[in-house]
Amino acid sequence: MEPQTALAVPDEDNSITVYSSNQCPENTHSIIARCLGIPENNVRVITRRVGGGFGGKSIKAMPVSIYNSLKI
């Protein structure tokens, strides 16, 4: 099993960069923006190659990414 992980890094101008291990960064991107109450263009989600997860990494890593974003 692959671990779910994320790193949220605040940036200037009320922006945030999130490094996430999920396969669906576009959903993570919009949910983080809504949770933080900032425009979507202030959120950047970066995902490296994660391999075949058969859909499991598309949803399961999202709470980890959002939680790390909110902790900043």
mmCIF file of the N, C-alpha and C atoms, coordinates in Angstrom:
data_MODEL
# 
_entry.id   MODEL 
# 
loop_
_atom_site.group_PDB 
_atom_site.id 
_atom_site.type_symbol 
_atom_site.label_atom_id 
_atom_site.label_alt_id 
_atom_site.label_comp_id 
_atom_site.label_asym_id 
_atom_site.label_entity_id 
_atom_site.label_seq_id 
_atom_site.pdbx_PDB_ins_code 
_atom_site.Cartn_x 
_atom_site.Cartn_y 
_atom_site.Cartn_z 
_atom_site.occupancy 
_atom_site.B_iso_or_equiv 
_atom_site.pdbx_formal_charge 
_atom_site.auth_seq_id 
_atom_site.auth_comp_id 
_atom_site.auth_asym_id 
_atom_site.auth_atom_id 
_atom_site.pdbx_PDB_model_num 
ATOM 1   N N  . MET A 1 1  ? 0.836   -1.179 0.000   1.00 0.00 ? 1  MET A N  1 
ATOM 2   C CA . MET A 1 1  ? 0.000   0.000  0.000   1.00 0.00 ? 1  MET A CA 1 
ATOM 3   C C  . MET A 1 1  ? 0.881   1.243  0.000   1.00 0.00 ? 1  MET A C  1 
ATOM 4   N N  . GLU A 1 2  ? 0.462   2.222  -0.744  1.00 0.00 ? 2  GLU A N  1 
ATOM 5   C CA . GLU A 1 2  ? 1.191   3.481  -0.790  1.00 0.00 ? 2  GLU A CA 1 
ATOM 6   C C  . GLU A 1 2  ? 0.672   4.415  0.295   1.00 0.00 ? 2  GLU A C  1 
ATOM 7   N N  . PRO A 1 3  ? 1.550   5.123  0.981   1.00 0.00 ? 3  PRO A N  1 
ATOM 8   C CA . PRO A 1 3  ? 1.085   6.063  1.995   1.00 0.00 ? 3  PRO A CA 1 
ATOM 9   C C  . PRO A 1 3  ? 0.473   7.307  1.343   1.00 0.00 ? 3  PRO A C  1 
ATOM 10  N N  . GLN A 1 4  ? -0.442  7.918  2.064   1.00 0.00 ? 4  GLN A N  1 
ATOM 11  C CA . GLN A 1 4  ? -1.045  9.169  1.611   1.00 0.00 ? 4  GLN A CA 1 
ATOM 12  C C  . GLN A 1 4  ? -0.269  10.290 2.283   1.00 0.00 ? 4  GLN A C  1 
ATOM 13  N N  . THR A 1 5  ? 0.215   11.228 1.494   1.00 0.00 ? 5  THR A N  1 
ATOM 14  C CA . THR A 1 5  ? 1.021   12.295 2.063   1.00 0.00 ? 5  THR A CA 1 
ATOM 15  C C  . THR A 1 5  ? 0.785   13.603 1.325   1.00 0.00 ? 5  THR A C  1 
ATOM 16  N N  . ALA A 1 6  ? 1.068   14.697 2.004   1.00 0.00 ? 6  ALA A N  1 
ATOM 17  C CA . ALA A 1 6  ? 0.943   16.017 1.391   1.00 0.00 ? 6  ALA A CA 1 
ATOM 18  C C  . ALA A 1 6  ? 1.812   17.005 2.154   1.00 0.00 ? 6  ALA A C  1 
ATOM 19  N N  . LEU A 1 7  ? 2.231   18.037 1.457   1.00 0.00 ? 7  LEU A N  1 
ATOM 20  C CA . LEU A 1 7  ? 2.999   19.121 2.055   1.00 0.00 ? 7  LEU A CA 1 
ATOM 21  C C  . LEU A 1 7  ? 2.402   20.426 1.549   1.00 0.00 ? 7  LEU A C  1 
ATOM 22  N N  . ALA A 1 8  ? 1.984   21.285 2.454   1.00 0.00 ? 8  ALA A N  1 
ATOM 23  C CA . ALA A 1 8  ? 1.406   22.576 2.078   1.00 0.00 ? 8  ALA A CA 1 
ATOM 24  C C  . ALA A 1 8  ? 2.407   23.677 2.416   1.00 0.00 ? 8  ALA A C  1 
ATOM 25  N N  . VAL A 1 9  ? 2.701   24.528 1.436   1.00 0.00 ? 9  VAL A N  1 
ATOM 26  C CA . VAL A 1 9  ? 3.677   25.597 1.608   1.00 0.00 ? 9  VAL A CA 1 
ATOM 27  C C  . VAL A 1 9  ? 3.006   26.930 1.296   1.00 0.00 ? 9  VAL A C  1 
ATOM 28  N N  . PRO A 1 10 ? 2.881   27.816 2.303   1.00 0.00 ? 10 PRO A N  1 
ATOM 29  C CA . PRO A 1 10 ? 2.293   29.131 2.020   1.00 0.00 ? 10 PRO A CA 1 
ATOM 30  C C  . PRO A 1 10 ? 3.215   29.934 1.122   1.00 0.00 ? 10 PRO A C  1 
ATOM 31  N N  . ASP A 1 11 ? 2.612   30.789 0.324   1.00 0.00 ? 11 ASP A N  1 
ATOM 32  C CA . ASP A 1 11 ? 3.361   31.621 -0.613  1.00 0.00 ? 11 ASP A CA 1 
ATOM 33  C C  . ASP A 1 11 ? 2.895   33.056 -0.446  1.00 0.00 ? 11 ASP A C  1 
ATOM 34  N N  . GLU A 1 12 ? 3.514   33.952 -1.143  1.00 0.00 ? 12 GLU A N  1 
ATOM 35  C CA . GLU A 1 12 ? 3.134   35.362 -1.048  1.00 0.00 ? 12 GLU A CA 1 
ATOM 36  C C  . GLU A 1 12 ? 1.776   35.613 -1.710  1.00 0.00 ? 12 GLU A C  1 
ATOM 37  N N  . ASP A 1 13 ? 1.186   36.736 -1.425  1.00 0.00 ? 13 ASP A N  1 
ATOM 38  C CA . ASP A 1 13 ? -0.090  37.162 -2.003  1.00 0.00 ? 13 ASP A CA 1 
ATOM 39  C C  . ASP A 1 13 ? -1.230  36.191 -1.718  1.00 0.00 ? 13 ASP A C  1 
ATOM 40  N N  . ASN A 1 14 ? -1.272  35.650 -0.490  1.00 0.00 ? 14 ASN A N  1 
ATOM 41  C CA . ASN A 1 14 ? -2.359  34.768 -0.072  1.00 0.00 ? 14 ASN A CA 1 
ATOM 42  C C  . ASN A 1 14 ? -2.479  33.537 -0.956  1.00 0.00 ? 14 ASN A C  1 
ATOM 43  N N  . SER A 1 15 ? -1.355  33.005 -1.387  1.00 0.00 ? 15 SER A N  1 
ATOM 44  C CA . SER A 1 15 ? -1.317  31.813 -2.233  1.00 0.00 ? 15 SER A CA 1 
ATOM 45  C C  . SER A 1 15 ? -0.757  30.636 -1.444  1.00 0.00 ? 15 SER A C  1 
ATOM 46  N N  . ILE A 1 16 ? -0.990  29.428 -1.961  1.00 0.00 ? 16 ILE A N  1 
ATOM 47  C CA . ILE A 1 16 ? -0.494  28.221 -1.319  1.00 0.00 ? 16 ILE A CA 1 
ATOM 48  C C  . ILE A 1 16 ? -0.114  27.204 -2.393  1.00 0.00 ? 16 ILE A C  1 
ATOM 49  N N  . THR A 1 17 ? 0.976   26.490 -2.154  1.00 0.00 ? 17 THR A N  1 
ATOM 50  C CA . THR A 1 17 ? 1.385   25.394 -3.021  1.00 0.00 ? 17 THR A CA 1 
ATOM 51  C C  . THR A 1 17 ? 1.293   24.113 -2.214  1.00 0.00 ? 17 THR A C  1 
ATOM 52  N N  . VAL A 1 18 ? 0.593   23.119 -2.759  1.00 0.00 ? 18 VAL A N  1 
ATOM 53  C CA . VAL A 1 18 ? 0.399   21.849 -2.066  1.00 0.00 ? 18 VAL A CA 1 
ATOM 54  C C  . VAL A 1 18 ? 0.995   20.735 -2.914  1.00 0.00 ? 18 VAL A C  1 
ATOM 55  N N  . TYR A 1 19 ? 1.909   19.992 -2.327  1.00 0.00 ? 19 TYR A N  1 
ATOM 56  C CA . TYR A 1 19 ? 2.476   18.812 -2.964  1.00 0.00 ? 19 TYR A CA 1 
ATOM 57  C C  . TYR A 1 19 ? 1.684   17.626 -2.431  1.00 0.00 ? 19 TYR A C  1 
ATOM 58  N N  . SER A 1 20 ? 0.993   16.927 -3.311  1.00 0.00 ? 20 SER A N  1 
ATOM 59  C CA . SER A 1 20 ? 0.086   15.873 -2.892  1.00 0.00 ? 20 SER A CA 1 
ATOM 60  C C  . SER A 1 20 ? 0.391   14.569 -3.619  1.00 0.00 ? 20 SER A C  1 
ATOM 61  N N  . SER A 1 21 ? 0.039   13.459 -2.979  1.00 0.00 ? 21 SER A N  1 
ATOM 62  C CA . SER A 1 21 ? 0.302   12.155 -3.575  1.00 0.00 ? 21 SER A CA 1 
ATOM 63  C C  . SER A 1 21 ? -0.933  11.575 -4.258  1.00 0.00 ? 21 SER A C  1 
ATOM 64  N N  . ASN A 1 22 ? -1.913  12.403 -4.577  1.00 0.00 ? 22 ASN A N  1 
ATOM 65  C CA . ASN A 1 22 ? -3.132  11.839 -5.168  1.00 0.00 ? 22 ASN A CA 1 
ATOM 66  C C  . ASN A 1 22 ? -3.100  11.861 -6.689  1.00 0.00 ? 22 ASN A C  1 
ATOM 67  N N  . GLN A 1 23 ? -4.050  11.162 -7.284  1.00 0.00 ? 23 GLN A N  1 
ATOM 68  C CA . GLN A 1 23 ? -4.121  11.065 -8.739  1.00 0.00 ? 23 GLN A CA 1 
ATOM 69  C C  . GLN A 1 23 ? -5.111  12.051 -9.336  1.00 0.00 ? 23 GLN A C  1 
ATOM 70  N N  . CYS A 1 24 ? -5.709  12.888 -8.538  1.00 0.00 ? 24 CYS A N  1 
ATOM 71  C CA . CYS A 1 24 ? -6.759  13.787 -9.014  1.00 0.00 ? 24 CYS A CA 1 
ATOM 72  C C  . CYS A 1 24 ? -6.517  15.208 -8.485  1.00 0.00 ? 24 CYS A C  1 
ATOM 73  N N  . PRO A 1 25 ? -5.429  15.856 -8.911  1.00 0.00 ? 25 PRO A N  1 
ATOM 74  C CA . PRO A 1 25 ? -5.102  17.166 -8.344  1.00 0.00 ? 25 PRO A CA 1 
ATOM 75  C C  . PRO A 1 25 ? -6.131  18.249 -8.634  1.00 0.00 ? 25 PRO A C  1 
ATOM 76  N N  . GLU A 1 26 ? -6.908  18.103 -9.709  1.00 0.00 ? 26 GLU A N  1 
ATOM 77  C CA . GLU A 1 26 ? -7.888  19.153 -10.025 1.00 0.00 ? 26 GLU A CA 1 
ATOM 78  C C  . GLU A 1 26 ? -8.997  19.225 -8.987  1.00 0.00 ? 26 GLU A C  1 
ATOM 79  N N  . ASN A 1 27 ? -9.432  18.101 -8.451  1.00 0.00 ? 27 ASN A N  1 
ATOM 80  C CA . ASN A 1 27 ? -10.442 18.122 -7.384  1.00 0.00 ? 27 ASN A CA 1 
ATOM 81  C C  . ASN A 1 27 ? -9.854  18.644 -6.083  1.00 0.00 ? 27 ASN A C  1 
ATOM 82  N N  . THR A 1 28 ? -8.656  18.209 -5.764  1.00 0.00 ? 28 THR A N  1 
ATOM 83  C CA . THR A 1 28 ? -7.980  18.688 -4.559  1.00 0.00 ? 28 THR A CA 1 
ATOM 84  C C  . THR A 1 28 ? -7.803  20.191 -4.624  1.00 0.00 ? 28 THR A C  1 
ATOM 85  N N  . HIS A 1 29 ? -7.441  20.692 -5.774  1.00 0.00 ? 29 HIS A N  1 
ATOM 86  C CA . HIS A 1 29 ? -7.229  22.118 -6.013  1.00 0.00 ? 29 HIS A CA 1 
ATOM 87  C C  . HIS A 1 29 ? -8.468  22.929 -5.662  1.00 0.00 ? 29 HIS A C  1 
ATOM 88  N N  . SER A 1 30 ? -9.608  22.550 -6.202  1.00 0.00 ? 30 SER A N  1 
ATOM 89  C CA . SER A 1 30 ? -10.819 23.338 -5.974  1.00 0.00 ? 30 SER A CA 1 
ATOM 90  C C  . SER A 1 30 ? -11.321 23.213 -4.538  1.00 0.00 ? 30 SER A C  1 
ATOM 91  N N  . ILE A 1 31 ? -11.184 22.038 -3.923  1.00 0.00 ? 31 ILE A N  1 
ATOM 92  C CA . ILE A 1 31 ? -11.642 21.869 -2.541  1.00 0.00 ? 31 ILE A CA 1 
ATOM 93  C C  . ILE A 1 31 ? -10.767 22.660 -1.574  1.00 0.00 ? 31 ILE A C  1 
ATOM 94  N N  . ILE A 1 32 ? -9.463  22.681 -1.780  1.00 0.00 ? 32 ILE A N  1 
ATOM 95  C CA . ILE A 1 32 ? -8.572  23.470 -0.927  1.00 0.00 ? 32 ILE A CA 1 
ATOM 96  C C  . ILE A 1 32 ? -8.933  24.948 -1.027  1.00 0.00 ? 32 ILE A C  1 
ATOM 97  N N  . ALA A 1 33 ? -9.180  25.428 -2.228  1.00 0.00 ? 33 ALA A N  1 
ATOM 98  C CA . ALA A 1 33 ? -9.558  26.834 -2.404  1.00 0.00 ? 33 ALA A CA 1 
ATOM 99  C C  . ALA A 1 33 ? -10.837 27.153 -1.642  1.00 0.00 ? 33 ALA A C  1 
ATOM 100 N N  . ARG A 1 34 ? -11.839 26.272 -1.739  1.00 0.00 ? 34 ARG A N  1 
ATOM 101 C CA . ARG A 1 34 ? -13.096 26.502 -1.014  1.00 0.00 ? 34 ARG A CA 1 
ATOM 102 C C  . ARG A 1 34 ? -12.897 26.460 0.495   1.00 0.00 ? 34 ARG A C  1 
ATOM 103 N N  . CYS A 1 35 ? -12.125 25.509 0.987   1.00 0.00 ? 35 CYS A N  1 
ATOM 104 C CA . CYS A 1 35 ? -11.897 25.399 2.430   1.00 0.00 ? 35 CYS A CA 1 
ATOM 105 C C  . CYS A 1 35 ? -11.145 26.598 2.991   1.00 0.00 ? 35 CYS A C  1 
ATOM 106 N N  . LEU A 1 36 ? -10.207 27.122 2.232   1.00 0.00 ? 36 LEU A N  1 
ATOM 107 C CA . LEU A 1 36 ? -9.425  28.265 2.682   1.00 0.00 ? 36 LEU A CA 1 
ATOM 108 C C  . LEU A 1 36 ? -10.100 29.598 2.379   1.00 0.00 ? 36 LEU A C  1 
ATOM 109 N N  . GLY A 1 37 ? -11.134 29.580 1.545   1.00 0.00 ? 37 GLY A N  1 
ATOM 110 C CA . GLY A 1 37 ? -11.830 30.815 1.185   1.00 0.00 ? 37 GLY A CA 1 
ATOM 111 C C  . GLY A 1 37 ? -10.995 31.738 0.317   1.00 0.00 ? 37 GLY A C  1 
ATOM 112 N N  . ILE A 1 38 ? -10.183 31.150 -0.552  1.00 0.00 ? 38 ILE A N  1 
ATOM 113 C CA . ILE A 1 38 ? -9.350  31.941 -1.457  1.00 0.00 ? 38 ILE A CA 1 
ATOM 114 C C  . ILE A 1 38 ? -9.682  31.546 -2.898  1.00 0.00 ? 38 ILE A C  1 
ATOM 115 N N  . PRO A 1 39 ? -9.370  32.423 -3.867  1.00 0.00 ? 39 PRO A N  1 
ATOM 116 C CA . PRO A 1 39 ? -9.634  32.083 -5.261  1.00 0.00 ? 39 PRO A CA 1 
ATOM 117 C C  . PRO A 1 39 ? -8.813  30.864 -5.702  1.00 0.00 ? 39 PRO A C  1 
ATOM 118 N N  . GLU A 1 40 ? -9.361  30.103 -6.639  1.00 0.00 ? 40 GLU A N  1 
ATOM 119 C CA . GLU A 1 40 ? -8.660  28.911 -7.130  1.00 0.00 ? 40 GLU A CA 1 
ATOM 120 C C  . GLU A 1 40 ? -7.319  29.239 -7.763  1.00 0.00 ? 40 GLU A C  1 
ATOM 121 N N  . ASN A 1 41 ? -7.187  30.433 -8.333  1.00 0.00 ? 41 ASN A N  1 
ATOM 122 C CA . ASN A 1 41 ? -5.904  30.773 -8.959  1.00 0.00 ? 41 ASN A CA 1 
ATOM 123 C C  . ASN A 1 41 ? -4.817  31.064 -7.923  1.00 0.00 ? 41 ASN A C  1 
ATOM 124 N N  . ASN A 1 42 ? -5.162  31.045 -6.628  1.00 0.00 ? 42 ASN A N  1 
ATOM 125 C CA . ASN A 1 42 ? -4.164  31.191 -5.571  1.00 0.00 ? 42 ASN A CA 1 
ATOM 126 C C  . ASN A 1 42 ? -3.717  29.848 -5.015  1.00 0.00 ? 42 ASN A C  1 
ATOM 127 N N  . VAL A 1 43 ? -4.225  28.753 -5.577  1.00 0.00 ? 43 VAL A N  1 
ATOM 128 C CA . VAL A 1 43 ? -3.871  27.411 -5.122  1.00 0.00 ? 43 VAL A CA 1 
ATOM 129 C C  . VAL A 1 43 ? -3.145  26.681 -6.243  1.00 0.00 ? 43 VAL A C  1 
ATOM 130 N N  . ARG A 1 44 ? -2.015  26.096 -5.889  1.00 0.00 ? 44 ARG A N  1 
ATOM 131 C CA . ARG A 1 44 ? -1.248  25.304 -6.850  1.00 0.00 ? 44 ARG A CA 1 
ATOM 132 C C  . ARG A 1 44 ? -1.044  23.923 -6.247  1.00 0.00 ? 44 ARG A C  1 
ATOM 133 N N  . VAL A 1 45 ? -1.484  22.882 -6.950  1.00 0.00 ? 45 VAL A N  1 
ATOM 134 C CA . VAL A 1 45 ? -1.321  21.509 -6.478  1.00 0.00 ? 45 VAL A CA 1 
ATOM 135 C C  . VAL A 1 45 ? -0.359  20.795 -7.424  1.00 0.00 ? 45 VAL A C  1 
ATOM 136 N N  . ILE A 1 46 ? 0.686   20.235 -6.850  1.00 0.00 ? 46 ILE A N  1 
ATOM 137 C CA . ILE A 1 46 ? 1.698   19.534 -7.635  1.00 0.00 ? 46 ILE A CA 1 
ATOM 138 C C  . ILE A 1 46 ? 1.674   18.066 -7.236  1.00 0.00 ? 46 ILE A C  1 
ATOM 139 N N  . THR A 1 47 ? 1.568   17.205 -8.239  1.00 0.00 ? 47 THR A N  1 
ATOM 140 C CA . THR A 1 47 ? 1.568   15.765 -8.013  1.00 0.00 ? 47 THR A CA 1 
ATOM 141 C C  . THR A 1 47 ? 2.648   15.137 -8.870  1.00 0.00 ? 47 THR A C  1 
ATOM 142 N N  . ARG A 1 48 ? 3.493   14.369 -8.252  1.00 0.00 ? 48 ARG A N  1 
ATOM 143 C CA . ARG A 1 48 ? 4.499   13.621 -9.005  1.00 0.00 ? 48 ARG A CA 1 
ATOM 144 C C  . ARG A 1 48 ? 3.893   12.318 -9.472  1.00 0.00 ? 48 ARG A C  1 
ATOM 145 N N  . ARG A 1 49 ? 4.653   11.552 -10.208 1.00 0.00 ? 49 ARG A N  1 
ATOM 146 C CA . ARG A 1 49 ? 4.152   10.245 -10.654 1.00 0.00 ? 49 ARG A CA 1 
ATOM 147 C C  . ARG A 1 49 ? 3.794   9.396  -9.451  1.00 0.00 ? 49 ARG A C  1 
ATOM 148 N N  . VAL A 1 50 ? 2.600   8.821  -9.474  1.00 0.00 ? 50 VAL A N  1 
ATOM 149 C CA . VAL A 1 50 ? 2.160   8.016  -8.339  1.00 0.00 ? 50 VAL A CA 1 
ATOM 150 C C  . VAL A 1 50 ? 1.907   6.567  -8.710  1.00 0.00 ? 50 VAL A C  1 
ATOM 151 N N  . GLY A 1 51 ? 1.987   6.204  -9.956  1.00 0.00 ? 51 GLY A N  1 
ATOM 152 C CA . GLY A 1 51 ? 1.790   4.814  -10.352 1.00 0.00 ? 51 GLY A CA 1 
ATOM 153 C C  . GLY A 1 51 ? 0.325   4.431  -10.408 1.00 0.00 ? 51 GLY A C  1 
ATOM 154 N N  . GLY A 1 52 ? 0.062   3.188  -10.657 1.00 0.00 ? 52 GLY A N  1 
ATOM 155 C CA . GLY A 1 52 ? -1.305  2.702  -10.773 1.00 0.00 ? 52 GLY A CA 1 
ATOM 156 C C  . GLY A 1 52 ? -1.930  2.490  -9.411  1.00 0.00 ? 52 GLY A C  1 
ATOM 157 N N  . GLY A 1 53 ? -2.984  3.206  -9.140  1.00 0.00 ? 53 GLY A N  1 
ATOM 158 C CA . GLY A 1 53 ? -3.661  3.078  -7.853  1.00 0.00 ? 53 GLY A CA 1 
ATOM 159 C C  . GLY A 1 53 ? -5.086  2.603  -8.017  1.00 0.00 ? 53 GLY A C  1 
ATOM 160 N N  . PHE A 1 54 ? -5.505  2.331  -9.243  1.00 0.00 ? 54 PHE A N  1 
ATOM 161 C CA . PHE A 1 54 ? -6.855  1.861  -9.525  1.00 0.00 ? 54 PHE A CA 1 
ATOM 162 C C  . PHE A 1 54 ? -7.913  2.760  -8.888  1.00 0.00 ? 54 PHE A C  1 
ATOM 163 N N  . GLY A 1 55 ? -7.651  4.058  -8.866  1.00 0.00 ? 55 GLY A N  1 
ATOM 164 C CA . GLY A 1 55 ? -8.619  5.011  -8.354  1.00 0.00 ? 55 GLY A CA 1 
ATOM 165 C C  . GLY A 1 55 ? -8.509  5.288  -6.866  1.00 0.00 ? 55 GLY A C  1 
ATOM 166 N N  . GLY A 1 56 ? -7.797  4.471  -6.135  1.00 0.00 ? 56 GLY A N  1 
ATOM 167 C CA . GLY A 1 56 ? -7.710  4.655  -4.693  1.00 0.00 ? 56 GLY A CA 1 
ATOM 168 C C  . GLY A 1 56 ? -7.030  5.940  -4.272  1.00 0.00 ? 56 GLY A C  1 
ATOM 169 N N  . LYS A 1 57 ? -6.059  6.380  -5.038  1.00 0.00 ? 57 LYS A N  1 
ATOM 170 C CA . LYS A 1 57 ? -5.340  7.599  -4.679  1.00 0.00 ? 57 LYS A CA 1 
ATOM 171 C C  . LYS A 1 57 ? -6.045  8.849  -5.183  1.00 0.00 ? 57 LYS A C  1 
ATOM 172 N N  . SER A 1 58 ? -7.137  8.688  -5.913  1.00 0.00 ? 58 SER A N  1 
ATOM 173 C CA . SER A 1 58 ? -7.837  9.879  -6.395  1.00 0.00 ? 58 SER A CA 1 
ATOM 174 C C  . SER A 1 58 ? -8.643  10.529 -5.285  1.00 0.00 ? 58 SER A C  1 
ATOM 175 N N  . ILE A 1 59 ? -9.055  9.772  -4.305  1.00 0.00 ? 59 ILE A N  1 
ATOM 176 C CA . ILE A 1 59 ? -9.899  10.319 -3.241  1.00 0.00 ? 59 ILE A CA 1 
ATOM 177 C C  . ILE A 1 59 ? -9.217  10.243 -1.878  1.00 0.00 ? 59 ILE A C  1 
ATOM 178 N N  . LYS A 1 60 ? -8.535  9.169  -1.587  1.00 0.00 ? 60 LYS A N  1 
ATOM 179 C CA . LYS A 1 60 ? -8.011  8.946  -0.238  1.00 0.00 ? 60 LYS A CA 1 
ATOM 180 C C  . LYS A 1 60 ? -6.954  9.952  0.190   1.00 0.00 ? 60 LYS A C  1 
ATOM 181 N N  . ALA A 1 61 ? -6.201  10.519 -0.715  1.00 0.00 ? 61 ALA A N  1 
ATOM 182 C CA . ALA A 1 61 ? -5.166  11.483 -0.345  1.00 0.00 ? 61 ALA A CA 1 
ATOM 183 C C  . ALA A 1 61 ? -5.737  12.891 -0.188  1.00 0.00 ? 61 ALA A C  1 
ATOM 184 N N  . MET A 1 62 ? -6.947  13.118 -0.657  1.00 0.00 ? 62 MET A N  1 
ATOM 185 C CA . MET A 1 62 ? -7.528  14.456 -0.605  1.00 0.00 ? 62 MET A CA 1 
ATOM 186 C C  . MET A 1 62 ? -7.665  15.001 0.820   1.00 0.00 ? 62 MET A C  1 
ATOM 187 N N  . PRO A 1 63 ? -8.193  14.228 1.780   1.00 0.00 ? 63 PRO A N  1 
ATOM 188 C CA . PRO A 1 63 ? -8.284  14.769 3.146   1.00 0.00 ? 63 PRO A CA 1 
ATOM 189 C C  . PRO A 1 63 ? -6.926  15.138 3.740   1.00 0.00 ? 63 PRO A C  1 
ATOM 190 N N  . VAL A 1 64 ? -5.900  14.380 3.406   1.00 0.00 ? 64 VAL A N  1 
ATOM 191 C CA . VAL A 1 64 ? -4.556  14.679 3.907   1.00 0.00 ? 64 VAL A CA 1 
ATOM 192 C C  . VAL A 1 64 ? -4.087  16.022 3.352   1.00 0.00 ? 64 VAL A C  1 
ATOM 193 N N  . SER A 1 65 ? -4.308  16.264 2.067   1.00 0.00 ? 65 SER A N  1 
ATOM 194 C CA . SER A 1 65 ? -3.906  17.523 1.443   1.00 0.00 ? 65 SER A CA 1 
ATOM 195 C C  . SER A 1 65 ? -4.666  18.698 2.034   1.00 0.00 ? 65 SER A C  1 
ATOM 196 N N  . ILE A 1 66 ? -5.961  18.528 2.219   1.00 0.00 ? 66 ILE A N  1 
ATOM 197 C CA . ILE A 1 66 ? -6.794  19.606 2.752   1.00 0.00 ? 66 ILE A CA 1 
ATOM 198 C C  . ILE A 1 66 ? -6.414  19.897 4.197   1.00 0.00 ? 66 ILE A C  1 
ATOM 199 N N  . TYR A 1 67 ? -6.237  18.861 4.996   1.00 0.00 ? 67 TYR A N  1 
ATOM 200 C CA . TYR A 1 67 ? -5.858  19.046 6.401   1.00 0.00 ? 67 TYR A CA 1 
ATOM 201 C C  . TYR A 1 67 ? -4.539  19.816 6.518   1.00 0.00 ? 67 TYR A C  1 
ATOM 202 N N  . ASN A 1 68 ? -3.541  19.439 5.721   1.00 0.00 ? 68 ASN A N  1 
ATOM 203 C CA . ASN A 1 68 ? -2.259  20.132 5.774   1.00 0.00 ? 68 ASN A CA 1 
ATOM 204 C C  . ASN A 1 68 ? -2.393  21.572 5.341   1.00 0.00 ? 68 ASN A C  1 
ATOM 205 N N  . SER A 1 69 ? -3.267  21.863 4.405   1.00 0.00 ? 69 SER A N  1 
ATOM 206 C CA . SER A 1 69 ? -3.475  23.235 3.959   1.00 0.00 ? 69 SER A CA 1 
ATOM 207 C C  . SER A 1 69 ? -4.114  24.078 5.054   1.00 0.00 ? 69 SER A C  1 
ATOM 208 N N  . LEU A 1 70 ? -5.027  23.499 5.786   1.00 0.00 ? 70 LEU A N  1 
ATOM 209 C CA . LEU A 1 70 ? -5.727  24.231 6.847   1.00 0.00 ? 70 LEU A CA 1 
ATOM 210 C C  . LEU A 1 70 ? -4.852  24.475 8.075   1.00 0.00 ? 70 LEU A C  1 
ATOM 211 N N  . LYS A 1 71 ? -3.838  23.653 8.271   1.00 0.00 ? 71 LYS A N  1 
ATOM 212 C CA . LYS A 1 71 ? -2.976  23.783 9.438   1.00 0.00 ? 71 LYS A CA 1 
ATOM 213 C C  . LYS A 1 71 ? -2.014  24.970 9.346   1.00 0.00 ? 71 LYS A C  1 
ATOM 214 N N  . ILE A 1 72 ? -1.909  25.571 8.189   1.00 0.00 ? 72 ILE A N  1 
ATOM 215 C CA . ILE A 1 72 ? -0.943  26.669 8.012   1.00 0.00 ? 72 ILE A CA 1 
ATOM 216 C C  . ILE A 1 72 ? -1.432  27.911 8.631   1.00 0.00 ? 72 ILE A C  1 
# 
